[in-house]
Amino acid sequence: TTRGMDMDCTPWVKIVPERFTLSGEGDVQNVRITTTMPDSATTLPCYYSNLDFQAFYPDGQRAGVTTANICVRNTKTAGEPSAVVLKMVPHALSGSKYQIVAAFSNNGIIHFDPKNCKAAVIESASTSGVPRLKASLEGVVRGPMLPFEERSFSGKLDFGNLDAGSYRLSVALEYAPGQWAEKQVSIEVTIEGDRRVIRVTGTQEDLPEILEVKWSK
């Protein structure tokens, strides 16, 4: 029931000064950001806006724009972060290497900092949850993940030393300490010449149960 415009705090934000002149290279100007939260804005834990700095040369020609996020915290209301996995796709590279691409969504009403994203391969019959292969996934976009934002992460896994057989490929994003948004698919690894080839054989919805992966830092 919450929409993006419900989290907009732009009308409450005041910037002083709104316009200023920098005298030359190395000159610095501080601006003051103040907010006045209305009484009606008491239902959500955070509200957001963008702060745009637009620069112009003395002749009026544009010199660029830089943007920062503004977050106004409502201390009277707490919020728990939440995330879901939208998709996970392995792309074949050279040899036995695969690029693992995963997309996540912040489906909560508060931002979080996605510092820890991982992919792992575990045996389908595993009881320990210890990965046979693992890799860190990196995102192109940095910084806090805002509500409703979708973001992709990717990394490489080398299946070269893995025996043929059935495994689980899992991706996970830590959106809060010890809390992971995770997705698993079943894969089959075969040996073709001197390389390993993987094939997705089932989605998470097809799996009888989700194996618990031991995600380490």
Accessible surface in RSA format (square Angstrom, percent):
REM  Atomic radii and reference values for relative SASA: ProtOr
REM  Chains: A
REM  Algorithm: Lee & Richards
REM  Probe-radius: 1.40
REM  Slices: 20
REM RES _ NUM      All-atoms   Total-Side   Main-Chain    Non-polar    All polar
REM                ABS   REL    ABS   REL    ABS   REL    ABS   REL    ABS   REL
RES THR A   1   187.25 133.2 111.74 113.3  75.51 180.0 100.03 134.4  87.22 131.9
RES THR A   2    43.82  31.2  24.35  24.7  19.46  46.4   7.83  10.5  35.99  54.4
RES ARG A   3   144.29  60.6 140.05  71.4   4.24  10.1  62.56  85.5  81.73  49.5
RES GLY A   4    44.64  55.1   0.00   N/A  44.64  55.1  27.27  74.8  17.37  38.9
RES MET A   5   135.95  70.4 112.21  74.3  23.74  56.5  93.51  79.5  42.44  56.2
RES ASP A   6    56.33  39.5  38.70  38.5  17.63  41.7  20.63  48.6  35.70  35.6
RES MET A   7     8.26   4.3   7.70   5.1   0.56   1.3   4.66   4.0   3.60   4.8
RES ASP A   8    63.44  44.4  51.02  50.8  12.43  29.4  18.12  42.7  45.32  45.2
RES CYS A   9     0.00   0.0   0.00   0.0   0.00   0.0   0.00   0.0   0.00   0.0
RES THR A  10    74.74  53.2  69.66  70.6   5.08  12.1  60.10  80.7  14.64  22.1
RES PRO A  11   111.23  81.1  69.82  63.6  41.41 150.5  81.63  67.4  29.60 183.9
RES TRP A  12    39.70  15.9  26.84  13.0  12.86  30.2  22.64  12.1  17.06  27.7
RES VAL A  13    30.55  20.1   7.76   7.0  22.79  54.9   7.98   6.9  22.57  61.2
RES LYS A  14   128.88  62.9 125.73  77.1   3.15   7.5  71.10  64.0  57.78  61.5
RES ILE A  15    29.99  17.1  26.70  19.9   3.28   7.9  26.70  19.2   3.28   8.9
RES VAL A  16    73.22  48.2  70.36  63.7   2.86   6.9  70.62  61.4   2.60   7.1
RES PRO A  17    47.25  34.4  42.56  38.8   4.68  17.0  46.42  38.3   0.83   5.2
RES GLU A  18   144.76  83.1 111.85  84.6  32.91  78.3  35.23  68.1 109.53  89.4
RES ARG A  19   215.54  90.5 194.75  99.3  20.79  49.5  73.10  99.9 142.44  86.3
RES PHE A  20    78.19  39.1  39.94  24.7  38.25  99.5  51.05  31.0  27.14  77.7
RES THR A  21   125.14  89.0  98.64 100.0  26.50  63.2  68.11  91.5  57.04  86.2
RES LEU A  22    92.07  51.3  69.45  49.7  22.63  56.9  69.45  48.8  22.63  60.9
RES SER A  23   108.14  91.4  67.25  89.8  40.89  94.2  53.54 114.0  54.60  76.5
RES GLY A  24    41.02  50.6   0.00   N/A  41.02  50.6  36.63 100.5   4.39   9.8
RES GLU A  25   191.27 109.8 143.75 108.8  47.52 113.1  67.22 130.0 124.05 101.3
RES GLY A  26    69.79  86.1   0.00   N/A  69.79  86.1  41.28 113.3  28.51  63.9
RES ASP A  27    57.55  40.3  36.29  36.1  21.25  50.3  11.01  25.9  46.53  46.4
RES VAL A  28   119.51  78.6  93.39  84.5  26.12  62.9  96.38  83.7  23.13  62.7
RES GLN A  29    75.70  42.3  49.52  36.2  26.18  62.3   4.11   8.7  71.60  54.3
RES ASN A  30   124.51  85.9 111.97 108.2  12.54  30.2  33.32  80.2  91.19  88.1
RES VAL A  31    40.31  26.5  14.90  13.5  25.41  61.2  16.98  14.8  23.33  63.3
RES ARG A  32   167.30  70.2 161.14  82.1   6.16  14.7  44.34  60.6 122.96  74.5
RES ILE A  33    73.76  42.0  46.38  34.6  27.38  66.0  46.38  33.4  27.38  74.3
RES THR A  34    61.62  43.8  56.27  57.0   5.36  12.8  52.60  70.6   9.03  13.6
RES THR A  35    56.07  39.9  27.13  27.5  28.94  69.0   7.54  10.1  48.53  73.4
RES THR A  36   111.22  79.1 103.08 104.5   8.14  19.4  73.39  98.6  37.83  57.2
RES MET A  37    58.18  30.1  34.53  22.9  23.65  56.3  22.52  19.1  35.67  47.3
RES PRO A  38    50.51  36.8  39.44  36.0  11.07  40.2  49.54  40.9   0.98   6.1
RES ASP A  39   137.11  96.0 120.36 119.8  16.76  39.6  42.09  99.1  95.03  94.8
RES SER A  40    97.42  82.3  66.67  89.0  30.75  70.8  58.21 124.0  39.21  54.9
RES ALA A  41     9.20   8.5   3.99   6.2   5.21  11.9   9.20  13.0   0.00   0.0
RES THR A  42    64.17  45.6  55.23  56.0   8.94  21.3  33.73  45.3  30.44  46.0
RES THR A  43   103.92  73.9  83.27  84.4  20.65  49.2  73.28  98.4  30.64  46.3
RES LEU A  44    15.35   8.5  15.35  11.0   0.00   0.0  15.35  10.8   0.00   0.0
RES PRO A  45     0.36   0.3   0.36   0.3   0.00   0.0   0.36   0.3   0.00   0.0
RES CYS A  46     0.00   0.0   0.00   0.0   0.00   0.0   0.00   0.0   0.00   0.0
RES TYR A  47     6.60   3.1   6.60   3.8   0.00   0.0   5.00   3.8   1.60   2.0
RES TYR A  48    24.06  11.2  20.74  11.8   3.32   8.6  20.74  15.6   3.32   4.1
RES SER A  49    16.23  13.7   4.65   6.2  11.59  26.7   9.99  21.3   6.25   8.8
RES ASN A  50    96.82  66.8  74.68  72.2  22.14  53.3   8.90  21.4  87.93  85.0
RES LEU A  51    21.51  12.0  20.84  14.9   0.67   1.7  21.51  15.1   0.00   0.0
RES ASP A  52    77.57  54.3  54.18  53.9  23.38  55.3   9.41  22.1  68.16  68.0
RES PHE A  53    68.89  34.5  64.64  40.0   4.25  11.1  66.97  40.6   1.92   5.5
RES GLN A  54   103.97  58.1  75.68  55.3  28.29  67.3  11.81  25.1  92.16  69.9
RES ALA A  55    50.51  46.4  44.18  68.2   6.33  14.4  49.29  69.4   1.22   3.2
RES PHE A  56   108.14  54.1  76.84  47.6  31.30  81.4  76.84  46.6  31.30  89.6
RES TYR A  57   121.73  56.8 115.78  65.9   5.95  15.5  74.86  56.3  46.87  57.8
RES PRO A  58   148.44 108.2 103.80  94.6  44.64 162.3 117.28  96.8  31.15 193.6
RES ASP A  59   116.82  81.8  73.58  73.2  43.24 102.2  51.39 120.9  65.43  65.3
RES GLY A  60    49.55  61.1   0.00   N/A  49.55  61.1  32.15  88.2  17.41  39.0
RES GLN A  61   117.07  65.5 108.05  79.0   9.02  21.5  33.34  71.0  83.73  63.5
RES ARG A  62   156.82  65.8 139.29  71.0  17.53  41.7  58.37  79.8  98.45  59.7
RES ALA A  63    44.87  41.3  11.65  18.0  33.22  75.6  17.00  23.9  27.87  73.8
RES GLY A  64    39.91  49.2   0.00   N/A  39.91  49.2  35.83  98.3   4.07   9.1
RES VAL A  65    90.43  59.5  52.29  47.3  38.14  91.9  54.24  47.1  36.18  98.1
RES THR A  66    86.75  61.7  81.23  82.4   5.51  13.1  55.67  74.8  31.07  47.0
RES THR A  67    78.03  55.5  45.72  46.3  32.31  77.0  32.30  43.4  45.73  69.1
RES ALA A  68    49.34  45.4  42.31  65.3   7.03  16.0  49.24  69.3   0.10   0.3
RES ASN A  69    87.55  60.4  58.65  56.7  28.90  69.6  16.54  39.8  71.01  68.6
RES ILE A  70    17.81  10.1  14.58  10.9   3.23   7.8  17.78  12.8   0.03   0.1
RES CYS A  71    54.26  41.0  25.51  28.4  28.76  67.6  23.08  58.5  31.18  33.6
RES VAL A  72    16.84  11.1  13.85  12.5   2.99   7.2  16.84  14.6   0.00   0.0
RES ARG A  73   135.79  57.0 117.52  59.9  18.26  43.5  40.23  55.0  95.55  57.9
RES ASN A  74     7.37   5.1   4.32   4.2   3.05   7.4   1.18   2.8   6.19   6.0
RES THR A  75   134.64  95.8  95.10  96.4  39.54  94.2  77.29 103.8  57.35  86.7
RES LYS A  76   180.74  88.2 142.25  87.3  38.49  91.6  95.83  86.3  84.91  90.4
RES THR A  77    38.77  27.6  30.26  30.7   8.51  20.3  27.59  37.1  11.18  16.9
RES ALA A  78    97.00  89.2  65.80 101.5  31.21  71.0  71.62 100.9  25.38  67.2
RES GLY A  79    19.88  24.5   0.00   N/A  19.88  24.5   6.37  17.5  13.51  30.3
RES GLU A  80   135.69  77.9 121.37  91.8  14.32  34.1  60.75 117.5  74.94  61.2
RES PRO A  81    30.00  21.9  23.25  21.2   6.74  24.5  23.25  19.2   6.74  41.9
RES SER A  82    39.00  33.0  38.99  52.0   0.01   0.0  19.56  41.7  19.43  27.2
RES ALA A  83    10.61   9.8   0.00   0.0  10.61  24.1   0.00   0.0  10.61  28.1
RES VAL A  84    59.60  39.2  56.55  51.2   3.05   7.4  59.60  51.8   0.00   0.0
RES VAL A  85    25.06  16.5   2.98   2.7  22.08  53.2   2.98   2.6  22.08  59.9
RES LEU A  86    81.16  45.2  52.39  37.5  28.77  72.3  54.99  38.6  26.18  70.4
RES LYS A  87   107.54  52.5 105.71  64.9   1.83   4.4  51.96  46.8  55.58  59.2
RES MET A  88    16.28   8.4   0.00   0.0  16.28  38.8   0.00   0.0  16.28  21.6
RES VAL A  89    54.68  36.0  54.32  49.2   0.36   0.9  54.68  47.5   0.00   0.0
RES PRO A  90    28.65  20.9  13.67  12.5  14.98  54.5  13.67  11.3  14.98  93.1
RES HIS A  91    90.81  49.6  87.96  61.1   2.85   7.3  56.39  58.1  34.42  40.0
RES ALA A  92    64.42  59.2  35.18  54.3  29.24  66.5  35.18  49.5  29.24  77.5
RES LEU A  93    68.87  38.4  49.69  35.5  19.19  48.2  57.68  40.5  11.20  30.1
RES SER A  94    88.37  74.7  74.21  99.0  14.16  32.6  55.16 117.5  33.21  46.5
RES GLY A  95    43.14  53.2   0.00   N/A  43.14  53.2  31.93  87.6  11.21  25.1
RES SER A  96    10.91   9.2   5.81   7.8   5.10  11.8   2.67   5.7   8.25  11.6
RES LYS A  97    94.82  46.3  94.48  58.0   0.34   0.8  37.24  33.5  57.58  61.3
RES TYR A  98    10.13   4.7  10.13   5.8   0.00   0.0   7.04   5.3   3.08   3.8
RES GLN A  99    42.92  24.0  42.92  31.4   0.00   0.0  14.04  29.9  28.88  21.9
RES ILE A 100     0.06   0.0   0.06   0.0   0.00   0.0   0.06   0.0   0.00   0.0
RES VAL A 101    34.78  22.9  34.78  31.5   0.00   0.0  34.78  30.2   0.00   0.0
RES ALA A 102     0.00   0.0   0.00   0.0   0.00   0.0   0.00   0.0   0.00   0.0
RES ALA A 103     9.37   8.6   9.37  14.5   0.00   0.0   9.37  13.2   0.00   0.0
RES PHE A 104     0.00   0.0   0.00   0.0   0.00   0.0   0.00   0.0   0.00   0.0
RES SER A 105    12.32  10.4  12.32  16.4   0.00   0.0   1.27   2.7  11.05  15.5
RES ASN A 106     0.00   0.0   0.00   0.0   0.00   0.0   0.00   0.0   0.00   0.0
RES ASN A 107    75.79  52.3  49.06  47.4  26.73  64.4  23.51  56.6  52.28  50.5
RES GLY A 108     8.08  10.0   0.00   N/A   8.08  10.0   8.03  22.0   0.05   0.1
RES ILE A 109    57.45  32.7  57.32  42.7   0.13   0.3  57.32  41.3   0.13   0.4
RES ILE A 110    13.55   7.7  13.55  10.1   0.00   0.0  13.55   9.8   0.00   0.0
RES HIS A 111    47.73  26.1  39.86  27.7   7.87  20.1  12.52  12.9  35.21  41.0
RES PHE A 112    11.36   5.7   5.18   3.2   6.18  16.1  11.36   6.9   0.00   0.0
RES ASP A 113    70.01  49.0  54.54  54.3  15.47  36.6  24.19  56.9  45.82  45.7
RES PRO A 114    16.59  12.1   3.46   3.2  13.13  47.7   3.46   2.9  13.13  81.6
RES LYS A 115   177.09  86.4 137.91  84.6  39.18  93.3  86.85  78.2  90.24  96.1
RES ASN A 116    24.09  16.6  22.95  22.2   1.14   2.7  11.58  27.9  12.51  12.1
RES CYS A 117     6.33   4.8   1.25   1.4   5.08  11.9   1.25   3.2   5.08   5.5
RES LYS A 118    26.48  12.9  26.48  16.2   0.00   0.0   4.15   3.7  22.33  23.8
RES ALA A 119     0.00   0.0   0.00   0.0   0.00   0.0   0.00   0.0   0.00   0.0
RES ALA A 120     0.14   0.1   0.07   0.1   0.07   0.2   0.07   0.1   0.07   0.2
RES VAL A 121     0.00   0.0   0.00   0.0   0.00   0.0   0.00   0.0   0.00   0.0
RES ILE A 122     0.05   0.0   0.05   0.0   0.00   0.0   0.05   0.0   0.00   0.0
RES GLU A 123    70.06  40.2  69.45  52.5   0.62   1.5  15.49  30.0  54.57  44.6
RES SER A 124    40.92  34.6  27.34  36.5  13.58  31.3  24.65  52.5  16.27  22.8
RES ALA A 125    92.08  84.7  63.76  98.4  28.32  64.4  75.05 105.7  17.03  45.1
RES SER A 126    23.93  20.2   7.77  10.4  16.16  37.2  13.00  27.7  10.92  15.3
RES THR A 127   145.10 103.2 102.09 103.5  43.01 102.5  78.73 105.7  66.37 100.3
RES SER A 128    57.37  48.5  45.11  60.2  12.25  28.2  38.86  82.7  18.51  25.9
RES GLY A 129     4.40   5.4   0.00   N/A   4.40   5.4   2.99   8.2   1.41   3.2
RES VAL A 130    83.61  55.0  76.65  69.4   6.97  16.8  76.69  66.6   6.93  18.8
RES PRO A 131    26.61  19.4   9.54   8.7  17.07  62.0   9.54   7.9  17.07 106.1
RES ARG A 132   100.54  42.2  75.40  38.4  25.14  59.9  31.79  43.5  68.75  41.7
RES LEU A 133    35.88  20.0  31.41  22.5   4.47  11.2  35.88  25.2   0.00   0.0
RES LYS A 134   127.63  62.3 103.05  63.2  24.57  58.5  68.70  61.8  58.92  62.8
RES ALA A 135    21.38  19.7  10.08  15.6  11.30  25.7  21.38  30.1   0.00   0.0
RES SER A 136    62.09  52.5  46.10  61.5  15.99  36.8  22.15  47.2  39.94  55.9
RES LEU A 137     6.23   3.5   0.18   0.1   6.04  15.2   0.18   0.1   6.04  16.3
RES GLU A 138    97.47  56.0  91.41  69.2   6.06  14.4  48.32  93.5  49.15  40.1
RES GLY A 139     6.84   8.4   0.00   N/A   6.84   8.4   1.97   5.4   4.87  10.9
RES VAL A 140   147.11  96.8 123.58 111.9  23.53  56.7 130.46 113.4  16.65  45.2
RES VAL A 141    82.94  54.6  74.72  67.6   8.21  19.8  79.17  68.8   3.76  10.2
RES ARG A 142   174.21  73.1 151.46  77.2  22.74  54.2  71.15  97.2 103.05  62.5
RES GLY A 143    32.15  39.7   0.00   N/A  32.15  39.7  23.10  63.4   9.05  20.3
RES PRO A 144    65.10  47.4  60.31  55.0   4.79  17.4  60.31  49.8   4.79  29.8
RES MET A 145     0.00   0.0   0.00   0.0   0.00   0.0   0.00   0.0   0.00   0.0
RES LEU A 146    48.10  26.8  48.10  34.4   0.00   0.0  48.10  33.8   0.00   0.0
RES PRO A 147    13.91  10.1   2.17   2.0  11.74  42.7   2.17   1.8  11.74  73.0
RES PHE A 148    89.59  44.8  68.68  42.5  20.91  54.4  72.46  43.9  17.13  49.0
RES GLU A 149    46.67  26.8  37.69  28.5   8.97  21.4  30.87  59.7  15.79  12.9
RES GLU A 150   119.63  68.7  93.84  71.0  25.79  61.4  22.55  43.6  97.08  79.3
RES ARG A 151    14.86   6.2   8.05   4.1   6.81  16.2  10.00  13.7   4.87   2.9
RES SER A 152    60.77  51.4  50.62  67.6  10.15  23.4  27.91  59.4  32.86  46.0
RES PHE A 153     9.85   4.9   8.07   5.0   1.78   4.6   9.85   6.0   0.00   0.0
RES SER A 154    37.62  31.8  32.71  43.7   4.91  11.3   7.57  16.1  30.05  42.1
RES GLY A 155    10.77  13.3   0.00   N/A  10.77  13.3  10.77  29.6   0.00   0.0
RES LYS A 156   131.48  64.1 114.19  70.1  17.29  41.2  58.10  52.3  73.38  78.2
RES LEU A 157     4.98   2.8   3.20   2.3   1.78   4.5   4.98   3.5   0.00   0.0
RES ASP A 158    70.90  49.7  60.22  59.9  10.68  25.2  26.58  62.5  44.32  44.2
RES PHE A 159     0.00   0.0   0.00   0.0   0.00   0.0   0.00   0.0   0.00   0.0
RES GLY A 160    25.47  31.4   0.00   N/A  25.47  31.4  17.04  46.8   8.44  18.9
RES ASN A 161   143.99  99.3 121.21 117.1  22.77  54.8  33.36  80.3 110.62 106.9
RES LEU A 162     3.20   1.8   3.12   2.2   0.08   0.2   3.12   2.2   0.08   0.2
RES ASP A 163    90.82  63.6  89.76  89.3   1.05   2.5  22.67  53.4  68.14  68.0
RES ALA A 164    57.88  53.2  34.45  53.2  23.43  53.3  34.70  48.9  23.19  61.4
RES GLY A 165    23.42  28.9   0.00   N/A  23.42  28.9  22.76  62.5   0.66   1.5
RES SER A 166    61.92  52.3  47.97  64.0  13.95  32.1  25.59  54.5  36.33  50.9
RES TYR A 167     9.00   4.2   8.91   5.1   0.10   0.2   2.57   1.9   6.43   7.9
RES ARG A 168    12.62   5.3  12.62   6.4   0.00   0.0   0.00   0.0  12.62   7.6
RES LEU A 169     0.00   0.0   0.00   0.0   0.00   0.0   0.00   0.0   0.00   0.0
RES SER A 170     0.05   0.0   0.05   0.1   0.00   0.0   0.05   0.1   0.00   0.0
RES VAL A 171     0.00   0.0   0.00   0.0   0.00   0.0   0.00   0.0   0.00   0.0
RES ALA A 172     0.00   0.0   0.00   0.0   0.00   0.0   0.00   0.0   0.00   0.0
RES LEU A 173     0.00   0.0   0.00   0.0   0.00   0.0   0.00   0.0   0.00   0.0
RES GLU A 174    16.00   9.2  11.86   9.0   4.14   9.9   5.53  10.7  10.47   8.5
RES TYR A 175    36.01  16.8  30.20  17.2   5.81  15.1   2.02   1.5  33.98  41.9
RES ALA A 176    13.65  12.6   6.81  10.5   6.84  15.6  13.47  19.0   0.18   0.5
RES PRO A 177   129.70  94.5 108.84  99.2  20.86  75.8 113.62  93.8  16.08  99.9
RES GLY A 178    60.40  74.5   0.00   N/A  60.40  74.5  30.88  84.8  29.52  66.1
RES GLN A 179    81.33  45.5  77.38  56.5   3.96   9.4  27.32  58.2  54.01  41.0
RES TRP A 180    56.93  22.8  30.24  14.6  26.68  62.7  20.40  10.9  36.53  59.3
RES ALA A 181     6.97   6.4   0.62   1.0   6.35  14.4   6.97   9.8   0.00   0.0
RES GLU A 182    52.52  30.2  29.99  22.7  22.53  53.6  10.50  20.3  42.02  34.3
RES LYS A 183    38.36  18.7  38.29  23.5   0.06   0.1  18.14  16.3  20.21  21.5
RES GLN A 184     0.04   0.0   0.04   0.0   0.00   0.0   0.04   0.1   0.00   0.0
RES VAL A 185     8.77   5.8   8.77   7.9   0.00   0.0   8.77   7.6   0.00   0.0
RES SER A 186    20.27  17.1  20.27  27.1   0.00   0.0  15.15  32.3   5.12   7.2
RES ILE A 187     0.93   0.5   0.00   0.0   0.93   2.3   0.00   0.0   0.93   2.5
RES GLU A 188    50.16  28.8  49.73  37.6   0.43   1.0  13.04  25.2  37.12  30.3
RES VAL A 189     0.87   0.6   0.00   0.0   0.87   2.1   0.00   0.0   0.87   2.4
RES THR A 190    60.38  42.9  59.69  60.5   0.69   1.6  55.43  74.5   4.95   7.5
RES ILE A 191    87.44  49.8  60.24  44.9  27.19  65.5  60.24  43.4  27.19  73.8
RES GLU A 192    95.57  54.9  85.07  64.4  10.50  25.0  35.75  69.2  59.81  48.8
RES GLY A 193    76.14  93.9   0.00   N/A  76.14  93.9  45.57 125.1  30.57  68.5
RES ASP A 194   138.71  97.2 107.81 107.3  30.90  73.1  47.88 112.7  90.83  90.6
RES ARG A 195    77.57  32.6  77.57  39.5   0.00   0.0  33.16  45.3  44.41  26.9
RES ARG A 196    43.39  18.2  43.39  22.1   0.00   0.0   0.00   0.0  43.39  26.3
RES VAL A 197    31.71  20.9  31.22  28.3   0.49   1.2  31.22  27.1   0.49   1.3
RES ILE A 198    15.79   9.0   1.67   1.2  14.12  34.0   1.67   1.2  14.12  38.3
RES ARG A 199   152.11  63.9 147.68  75.3   4.43  10.6  66.77  91.3  85.34  51.7
RES VAL A 200    65.11  42.8  43.08  39.0  22.03  53.1  43.08  37.4  22.03  59.8
RES THR A 201    68.62  48.8  29.97  30.4  38.65  92.1  28.54  38.3  40.08  60.6
RES GLY A 202     9.37  11.6   0.00   N/A   9.37  11.6   8.80  24.1   0.57   1.3
RES THR A 203    61.42  43.7  61.42  62.3   0.00   0.0  56.48  75.9   4.94   7.5
RES GLN A 204    52.38  29.3  46.79  34.2   5.59  13.3   5.56  11.8  46.82  35.5
RES GLU A 205   136.57  78.4 100.68  76.2  35.90  85.5  71.56 138.4  65.02  53.1
RES ASP A 206   100.79  70.6  70.13  69.8  30.66  72.5  26.71  62.9  74.08  73.9
RES LEU A 207    25.18  14.0   7.97   5.7  17.20  43.2   8.16   5.7  17.02  45.8
RES PRO A 208   127.00  92.6  83.23  75.9  43.77 159.1  95.93  79.2  31.08 193.2
RES GLU A 209   111.93  64.3 103.10  78.0   8.83  21.0  35.37  68.4  76.57  62.5
RES ILE A 210    85.50  48.7  60.65  45.2  24.85  59.9  60.65  43.7  24.85  67.4
RES LEU A 211    21.55  12.0  19.54  14.0   2.01   5.0  21.25  14.9   0.29   0.8
RES GLU A 212   151.01  86.7 134.06 101.4  16.95  40.4  54.19 104.8  96.81  79.0
RES VAL A 213     9.42   6.2   0.00   0.0   9.42  22.7   0.00   0.0   9.42  25.6
RES LYS A 214   128.30  62.6 116.08  71.2  12.22  29.1  77.32  69.6  50.98  54.3
RES TRP A 215    38.20  15.3   9.91   4.8  28.29  66.4  11.05   5.9  27.15  44.0
RES SER A 216    55.80  47.2  46.49  62.0   9.31  21.4  47.51 101.2   8.29  11.6
RES LYS A 217   181.24  88.4 129.94  79.7  51.30 122.1 126.90 114.2  54.34  57.9
END  Absolute sums over single chains surface
CHAIN  1 A    13240.1       9997.9       3242.2       7002.3       6237.8
END  Absolute sums over all chains
TOTAL         13240.1       9997.9       3242.2       7002.3       6237.8
